[in-house]
Amino acid sequence: MGVHFKAINFPPEVRLPDTVEISMYRVVQEALTNAARHANARNVDVILEYRLDKIVLLVEDNGIGFDPSQVPPTGHLGLIGMQERAEMIGATLHVESEPGCGTIIVMEVPHDS
């Protein structure tokens, strides 16, 4: 599986609080694990974009996708864990997917510029 990373407008001197960095890292880690283990993805793009009022993390794969409305409450603890990590730092997490069309995970972390 090929993974491509791109940082957009991220000043090199900017560091986020440890809790934020760790939560974002764990979300990426889980998204990559899901792409490899469940989605059979061949390519994944990870994009980190610094904006004035938020940091946007996007993980997009070209895997088999799934219907998010059909995710059973058990057996998909990774998605629940990503959501909980986002909430712990005041971020939002959205999962966009459909069968045959890959998956996009978007995490938006508010910050003061």
C-alpha positions, 0 to 999 in steps of 0.5 A, a space after each residue: 500500500 502506498 501512502 502519500 503525505 502532504 502538509 499545506 501552509 503548516 509553519 515549521 515552527 508551529 507545535 501543537 499541544 502534546 494531547 492534540 498531536 498524539 490524538 491526530 497521530 492515533 487517528 491517522 494510525 487507525 485510518 491507515 490500519 483500516 485502509 490496509 486491513 479492511 479496505 484493501 486500499 492500494 493508495 492512501 493520501 494523508 493531508 495536514 492543512 493549517 488554516 487560521 482557525 483550525 487544522 484539517 487532517 484528511 485521510 483518503 483511501 481508494 479501498 472498497 469503501 463501506 456504508 457508514 450507516 450500516 456499521 454495526 455497534 460492535 466490531 468497529 471499535 477503531 471508528 469509535 476510538 477515532 471519534 472519541 479521540 477527536 472529541 477529547 481535544 474538541 475536534 470534529 471527525 467525519 467519515 465519508 464512504 460508500 461501497 466501491 468508492 473508498 473512504 475519507 476521514 476528515 478531522 478538524 481541530 480548532 486552534 488559535 492562530 
